[in-house]
Protein backbone atom coordinates (compact mmCIF):
# COMPACT_ATOMS: atom_id res chain seq x y z
CA UNK A 1 0.00 0.00 0.00
CA UNK A 2 2.78 2.46 0.95
CA UNK A 3 4.67 1.66 -2.25
CA UNK A 4 1.49 2.21 -4.27
CA UNK A 5 0.88 5.56 -2.55
CA UNK A 6 4.43 6.74 -3.15
CA UNK A 7 4.21 5.73 -6.82
CA UNK A 8 0.92 7.62 -7.21
CA UNK A 9 2.37 10.71 -5.50
CA UNK A 10 5.49 10.63 -7.67
CA UNK A 11 3.35 10.29 -10.78
CA UNK A 12 1.21 13.25 -9.80
CA UNK A 13 4.22 15.44 -9.03
CA UNK A 14 5.83 14.59 -12.37
CA UNK A 15 2.58 15.26 -14.22
CA UNK A 16 2.21 18.65 -12.53
CA UNK A 17 5.79 19.55 -13.42
CA UNK A 18 5.35 18.48 -17.06
CA UNK A 19 2.05 20.35 -17.32
CA UNK A 20 3.70 23.50 -15.96
CA UNK A 21 6.18 23.24 -18.85
CA UNK A 22 3.22 23.19 -21.27
CA UNK A 23 4.00 19.70 -22.52
CA UNK A 24 1.41 17.80 -24.57
CA UNK A 25 -1.15 15.62 -22.73
CA UNK A 26 0.69 12.52 -24.02
CA UNK A 27 4.01 13.76 -22.64
CA UNK A 28 2.44 14.69 -19.30
CA UNK A 29 0.88 11.23 -18.95
CA UNK A 30 4.15 9.56 -19.96
CA UNK A 31 6.06 11.61 -17.36
CA UNK A 32 3.58 10.50 -14.69
CA UNK A 33 4.02 6.87 -15.72
CA UNK A 34 7.83 7.01 -15.68
CA UNK A 35 7.96 8.67 -12.27
CA UNK A 36 5.47 6.22 -10.77
CA UNK A 37 7.44 3.28 -12.13
CA UNK A 38 10.71 4.66 -10.68
CA UNK A 39 9.08 5.18 -7.27
CA UNK A 40 7.63 1.66 -7.33
CA UNK A 41 11.05 0.22 -8.20
CA UNK A 42 12.66 2.21 -5.40
CA UNK A 43 10.07 0.75 -3.02
CA UNK A 44 11.16 -2.75 -4.06
CA UNK A 45 8.27 -3.67 -6.35
CA UNK A 46 8.84 -6.19 -9.16
CA UNK A 47 8.46 -5.33 -12.86
CA UNK A 48 4.76 -6.25 -13.27
CA UNK A 49 3.92 -4.12 -10.21
CA UNK A 50 6.04 -1.21 -11.49
CA UNK A 51 4.26 -1.43 -14.84
CA UNK A 52 0.92 -1.47 -13.04
CA UNK A 53 1.87 1.64 -11.04
CA UNK A 54 3.07 3.38 -14.20
CA UNK A 55 -0.11 2.52 -16.08
CA UNK A 56 -2.36 3.66 -13.24
CA UNK A 57 -0.57 7.01 -12.92
CA UNK A 58 -0.47 7.66 -16.66
CA UNK A 59 -4.09 6.59 -17.14
CA UNK A 60 -5.33 8.81 -14.31
CA UNK A 61 -3.32 11.76 -15.60
CA UNK A 62 -4.59 11.37 -19.17
CA UNK A 63 -8.18 11.02 -17.95
CA UNK A 64 -7.90 14.16 -15.80
CA UNK A 65 -6.47 16.17 -18.70
CA UNK A 66 -9.16 14.96 -21.12
CA UNK A 67 -11.95 15.60 -18.60
CA UNK A 68 -10.74 19.12 -17.80
CA UNK A 69 -10.60 19.83 -21.53
CA UNK A 70 -14.32 19.03 -21.64
CA UNK A 71 -13.97 15.81 -23.65
CA UNK A 72 -16.96 13.39 -23.61
CA UNK A 73 -16.77 10.41 -21.21
CA UNK A 74 -15.85 7.87 -23.91
CA UNK A 75 -12.92 10.05 -25.05
CA UNK A 76 -11.78 10.44 -21.42
CA UNK A 77 -11.81 6.67 -20.95
CA UNK A 78 -10.06 6.07 -24.27
CA UNK A 79 -7.31 8.57 -23.36
CA UNK A 80 -6.80 6.78 -20.05
CA UNK A 81 -6.56 3.40 -21.76
CA UNK A 82 -4.05 4.53 -24.37
CA UNK A 83 -1.82 6.30 -21.86
CA UNK A 84 -1.89 3.32 -19.49
CA UNK A 85 -0.95 0.90 -22.25
CA UNK A 86 1.94 3.07 -23.42
CA UNK A 87 3.23 3.54 -19.87
CA UNK A 88 3.11 -0.19 -19.17
CA UNK A 89 4.96 -0.89 -22.44
CA UNK A 90 7.57 1.76 -21.59
CA UNK A 91 8.05 0.08 -18.21
CA UNK A 92 9.05 -3.06 -20.12
CA UNK A 93 6.15 -5.35 -19.31
CA UNK A 94 4.55 -7.97 -21.58
CA UNK A 95 2.14 -6.88 -24.33
CA UNK A 96 -0.58 -8.91 -22.56
CA UNK A 97 -0.14 -6.99 -19.30
CA UNK A 98 -0.03 -3.69 -21.18
CA UNK A 99 -3.39 -4.51 -22.78
CA UNK A 100 -4.86 -5.47 -19.40
CA UNK A 101 -3.62 -2.22 -17.85
CA UNK A 102 -5.28 -0.29 -20.71
CA UNK A 103 -8.59 -1.95 -19.95
CA UNK A 104 -8.26 -1.34 -16.20
CA UNK A 105 -7.42 2.34 -16.63
CA UNK A 106 -10.23 2.95 -19.12
CA UNK A 107 -12.74 1.16 -16.92
CA UNK A 108 -11.65 3.14 -13.86
CA UNK A 109 -11.84 6.46 -15.70
CA UNK A 110 -15.31 5.69 -17.07
CA UNK A 111 -16.57 4.55 -13.66
CA UNK A 112 -15.28 7.71 -11.95
CA UNK A 113 -16.81 9.88 -14.65
CA UNK A 114 -20.19 8.09 -14.37
CA UNK A 115 -20.16 8.15 -10.56
CA UNK A 116 -19.37 11.88 -10.51
CA UNK A 117 -22.50 12.59 -12.56
CA UNK A 118 -24.68 10.69 -10.07
CA UNK A 119 -25.32 7.60 -12.19
CA UNK A 120 -26.73 4.48 -10.50
CA UNK A 121 -24.29 1.74 -9.43
CA UNK A 122 -25.55 -0.42 -12.33
CA UNK A 123 -24.89 2.36 -14.83
CA UNK A 124 -21.45 3.00 -13.35
CA UNK A 125 -20.55 -0.69 -13.67
CA UNK A 126 -21.90 -0.79 -17.23
CA UNK A 127 -19.88 2.31 -18.18
CA UNK A 128 -16.74 0.70 -16.77
CA UNK A 129 -17.41 -2.50 -18.71
CA UNK A 130 -17.97 -0.68 -22.00
CA UNK A 131 -14.85 1.41 -21.65
CA UNK A 132 -12.70 -1.55 -20.65
CA UNK A 133 -14.04 -3.60 -23.53
CA UNK A 134 -13.35 -0.79 -26.03
CA UNK A 135 -9.84 -0.21 -24.70
CA UNK A 136 -9.11 -3.94 -24.83
CA UNK A 137 -10.17 -4.16 -28.45
CA UNK A 138 -8.22 -1.04 -29.44
CA UNK A 139 -5.18 -2.59 -27.74
CA UNK A 140 -5.64 -5.73 -29.84
CA UNK A 141 -6.97 -8.15 -27.24
CA UNK A 142 -8.89 -11.14 -28.52
CA UNK A 143 -12.62 -11.14 -27.86
CA UNK A 144 -12.77 -13.54 -24.91
CA UNK A 145 -10.00 -11.65 -23.08
CA UNK A 146 -11.78 -8.35 -23.79
CA UNK A 147 -14.95 -9.73 -22.20
CA UNK A 148 -12.96 -10.85 -19.17
CA UNK A 149 -11.42 -7.38 -18.88
CA UNK A 150 -14.86 -5.79 -19.16
CA UNK A 151 -16.30 -8.11 -16.50
CA UNK A 152 -13.37 -7.37 -14.22
CA UNK A 153 -13.80 -3.60 -14.67
CA UNK A 154 -17.53 -3.83 -13.98
CA UNK A 155 -16.90 -5.91 -10.86
CA UNK A 156 -14.32 -3.44 -9.58
CA UNK A 157 -16.61 -0.46 -10.24
CA UNK A 158 -19.58 -2.14 -8.53
CA UNK A 159 -17.42 -3.07 -5.54
CA UNK A 160 -16.11 0.50 -5.25
CA UNK A 161 -19.63 1.94 -5.39
CA UNK A 162 -20.91 -0.54 -2.78
CA UNK A 163 -17.92 0.15 -0.55
CA UNK A 164 -18.43 3.91 -0.83
CA UNK A 165 -22.07 3.41 0.13
CA UNK A 166 -20.93 1.72 3.35
CA UNK A 167 -22.14 -1.76 2.40
CA UNK A 168 -20.87 -4.81 4.28
CA UNK A 169 -17.97 -6.85 2.91
CA UNK A 170 -20.40 -9.59 1.79
CA UNK A 171 -22.57 -7.05 -0.03
CA UNK A 172 -19.53 -5.50 -1.71
CA UNK A 173 -18.39 -8.92 -2.90
CA UNK A 174 -21.90 -9.83 -4.07
CA UNK A 175 -22.21 -6.56 -6.02
CA UNK A 176 -18.88 -7.21 -7.72
CA UNK A 177 -19.82 -10.76 -8.65
CA UNK A 178 -23.22 -9.79 -9.97
CA UNK A 179 -21.85 -6.93 -12.12
CA UNK A 180 -19.15 -9.16 -13.59
CA UNK A 181 -21.64 -11.98 -14.29
CA UNK A 182 -23.98 -9.57 -16.11
CA UNK A 183 -21.16 -8.54 -18.44
CA UNK A 184 -20.28 -12.15 -19.18
CA UNK A 185 -23.88 -13.06 -19.90
CA UNK A 186 -24.40 -9.99 -22.09
CA UNK A 187 -21.40 -11.12 -24.14
CA UNK A 188 -22.93 -14.61 -24.51
CA UNK A 189 -20.15 -16.23 -22.51
CA UNK A 190 -20.73 -19.71 -21.15
CA UNK A 191 -22.55 -18.99 -17.82
C-alpha positions in Angstrom: 0.0 0.0 0.0 2.8 2.5 1.0 4.7 1.7 -2.2 1.5 2.2 -4.3 0.9 5.6 -2.5 4.4 6.7 -3.1 4.2 5.7 -6.8 0.9 7.6 -7.2 2.4 10.7 -5.5 5.5 10.6 -7.7 3.3 10.3 -10.8 1.2 13.2 -9.8 4.2 15.4 -9.0 5.8 14.6 -12.4 2.6 15.3 -14.2 2.2 18.7 -12.5 5.8 19.5 -13.4 5.3 18.5 -17.1 2.0 20.4 -17.3 3.7 23.5 -16.0 6.2 23.2 -18.9 3.2 23.2 -21.3 4.0 19.7 -22.5 1.4 17.8 -24.6 -1.1 15.6 -22.7 0.7 12.5 -24.0 4.0 13.8 -22.6 2.4 14.7 -19.3 0.9 11.2 -19.0 4.1 9.6 -20.0 6.1 11.6 -17.4 3.6 10.5 -14.7 4.0 6.9 -15.7 7.8 7.0 -15.7 8.0 8.7 -12.3 5.5 6.2 -10.8 7.4 3.3 -12.1 10.7 4.7 -10.7 9.1 5.2 -7.3 7.6 1.7 -7.3 11.0 0.2 -8.2 12.7 2.2 -5.4 10.1 0.7 -3.0 11.2 -2.7 -4.1 8.3 -3.7 -6.4 8.8 -6.2 -9.2 8.5 -5.3 -12.9 4.8 -6.2 -13.3 3.9 -4.1 -10.2 6.0 -1.2 -11.5 4.3 -1.4 -14.8 0.9 -1.5 -13.0 1.9 1.6 -11.0 3.1 3.4 -14.2 -0.1 2.5 -16.1 -2.4 3.7 -13.2 -0.6 7.0 -12.9 -0.5 7.7 -16.7 -4.1 6.6 -17.1 -5.3 8.8 -14.3 -3.3 11.8 -15.6 -4.6 11.4 -19.2 -8.2 11.0 -18.0 -7.9 14.2 -15.8 -6.5 16.2 -18.7 -9.2 15.0 -21.1 -11.9 15.6 -18.6 -10.7 19.1 -17.8 -10.6 19.8 -21.5 -14.3 19.0 -21.6 -14.0 15.8 -23.6 -17.0 13.4 -23.6 -16.8 10.4 -21.2 -15.9 7.9 -23.9 -12.9 10.1 -25.1 -11.8 10.4 -21.4 -11.8 6.7 -20.9 -10.1 6.1 -24.3 -7.3 8.6 -23.4 -6.8 6.8 -20.0 -6.6 3.4 -21.8 -4.1 4.5 -24.4 -1.8 6.3 -21.9 -1.9 3.3 -19.5 -1.0 0.9 -22.3 1.9 3.1 -23.4 3.2 3.5 -19.9 3.1 -0.2 -19.2 5.0 -0.9 -22.4 7.6 1.8 -21.6 8.1 0.1 -18.2 9.1 -3.1 -20.1 6.1 -5.4 -19.3 4.6 -8.0 -21.6 2.1 -6.9 -24.3 -0.6 -8.9 -22.6 -0.1 -7.0 -19.3 0.0 -3.7 -21.2 -3.4 -4.5 -22.8 -4.9 -5.5 -19.4 -3.6 -2.2 -17.9 -5.3 -0.3 -20.7 -8.6 -2.0 -20.0 -8.3 -1.3 -16.2 -7.4 2.3 -16.6 -10.2 3.0 -19.1 -12.7 1.2 -16.9 -11.7 3.1 -13.9 -11.8 6.5 -15.7 -15.3 5.7 -17.1 -16.6 4.5 -13.7 -15.3 7.7 -12.0 -16.8 9.9 -14.7 -20.2 8.1 -14.4 -20.2 8.2 -10.6 -19.4 11.9 -10.5 -22.5 12.6 -12.6 -24.7 10.7 -10.1 -25.3 7.6 -12.2 -26.7 4.5 -10.5 -24.3 1.7 -9.4 -25.6 -0.4 -12.3 -24.9 2.4 -14.8 -21.4 3.0 -13.3 -20.6 -0.7 -13.7 -21.9 -0.8 -17.2 -19.9 2.3 -18.2 -16.7 0.7 -16.8 -17.4 -2.5 -18.7 -18.0 -0.7 -22.0 -14.9 1.4 -21.6 -12.7 -1.5 -20.6 -14.0 -3.6 -23.5 -13.4 -0.8 -26.0 -9.8 -0.2 -24.7 -9.1 -3.9 -24.8 -10.2 -4.2 -28.4 -8.2 -1.0 -29.4 -5.2 -2.6 -27.7 -5.6 -5.7 -29.8 -7.0 -8.2 -27.2 -8.9 -11.1 -28.5 -12.6 -11.1 -27.9 -12.8 -13.5 -24.9 -10.0 -11.7 -23.1 -11.8 -8.4 -23.8 -15.0 -9.7 -22.2 -13.0 -10.9 -19.2 -11.4 -7.4 -18.9 -14.9 -5.8 -19.2 -16.3 -8.1 -16.5 -13.4 -7.4 -14.2 -13.8 -3.6 -14.7 -17.5 -3.8 -14.0 -16.9 -5.9 -10.9 -14.3 -3.4 -9.6 -16.6 -0.5 -10.2 -19.6 -2.1 -8.5 -17.4 -3.1 -5.5 -16.1 0.5 -5.2 -19.6 1.9 -5.4 -20.9 -0.5 -2.8 -17.9 0.1 -0.6 -18.4 3.9 -0.8 -22.1 3.4 0.1 -20.9 1.7 3.3 -22.1 -1.8 2.4 -20.9 -4.8 4.3 -18.0 -6.8 2.9 -20.4 -9.6 1.8 -22.6 -7.1 0.0 -19.5 -5.5 -1.7 -18.4 -8.9 -2.9 -21.9 -9.8 -4.1 -22.2 -6.6 -6.0 -18.9 -7.2 -7.7 -19.8 -10.8 -8.6 -23.2 -9.8 -10.0 -21.9 -6.9 -12.1 -19.1 -9.2 -13.6 -21.6 -12.0 -14.3 -24.0 -9.6 -16.1 -21.2 -8.5 -18.4 -20.3 -12.1 -19.2 -23.9 -13.1 -19.9 -24.4 -10.0 -22.1 -21.4 -11.1 -24.1 -22.9 -14.6 -24.5 -20.2 -16.2 -22.5 -20.7 -19.7 -21.2 -22.6 -19.0 -17.8 
